[in-house]
Amino acid sequence: MKKIGKVLLIGLGIMIVVVCMVFYETIIHPQRSSKVVQFLRNPEEHTDWAVKAQSRCQDAPFLLPTDGLIGYLWGDSFRIGKHHQGIDIFGGTEAGITPVYAAYDGYLTRLPDWKSSLIIRIPDDPLQPGRQIWTYYTHMADKNGKSYIAADFPPGTSEVFVKAGTLLGYQGNYSGSANNPVGVHLHFSIVLSDSEGNFENELEIGNTLDPSPYFNLPLNGKENKDIIPVCSHTP
Ligand SMILES: [Zn+2]
């Protein structure tokens, strides 16, 4: 009887520790979250927290794809067991206003049923030559799914070459289901290729890369809990 009690007690102890760990993980870095709220309330007062579209941090291979506050990072956890596969850049404007540009040269595809998303194939990863990667851009539609993607890239577009800095569309708030808007932002992620050369499922963090070295910014949410990533210099 006593033994069972001990086992139960140890079990309870382990459970409490696990619950605390999960809780810590899911309160997604309060410093950064509170700054997102402050920025969205009054973007003009916090322009120093925002990055500039088409600028480059030092010698980073990628251009920043849009203006705004990089509020959520790669690896941030919003829900138990789920980790953010990319970065979220909040423009601080209404939907359909803040432009989104290509971060790097590549071949653009928009599947026939994509309202708010597109993907650009980069045949030669600038940081790992010989490897093919993809850059994925989403939330470019209004809350009902009316697309803000540039007219040059209609649904069904396949393998159209675009230069870094090409206008792709505008930040929106489409969540994927109508009338269930998210905050106006761009979600950007770097997705790996499968063995056939197609893009892997973007929804799995294991299929994506830490974007930090591509932008020269601290974009890894596991390492950077509090800092709002901005370019520290301007040459
Ligand atoms: Zn996101």
Boltz pocket constraint, residues with backbone or C-beta under 6 A from the ligand:
constraints:
  - pocket:
      binder: B
      contacts: [[A, 72], [A, 84], [A, 86], [A, 87], [A, 88], [A, 186], [A, 187], [A, 188]]
      max_distance: 6.0
